[in-house]
Amino acid sequence: MQVLLFLAAGVFVGYLLRTRKRILVTAGTATTWSLYVLIFLLGISVGTNGAVVRALGRLGVQALMLSVGGIAGSILVGCLVSRMFFERKCHEE
């Protein structure tokens, strides 16, 4: 529930600040670097977990396939959503 409240608050603040380009650029940069930090911390967590490190050789191929499938699916859905909702508006103007 707490996550949804933060998301709703972010949507509200984003709506209020949507015309300020500098804030949007700064928020985008901060989001990217925050994701880098989270991925790094996840790597530390995995690296310190002995059971995961021991099973890495066995699970590596499966994890790679799941990762590639997830990334490919995300790209596909992102392209479809972009075409459905955003490109039409560009042509209408």
Contacts in CASP RR format, 6 or more apart in sequence:
PFRMAT RR
TARGET T0000
AUTHOR 0000-0000-0000
METHOD contacts of the structure
MODEL  1
MQVLLFLAAGVFVGYLLRTRKRILVTAGTATTWSLYVLIFLLGISVGTNG
AVVRALGRLGVQALMLSVGGIAGSILVGCLVSRMFFERKCHEE
17 23 0 8 1.000
17 24 0 8 1.000
18 24 0 8 1.000
46 52 0 8 1.000
46 53 0 8 1.000
47 53 0 8 1.000
END
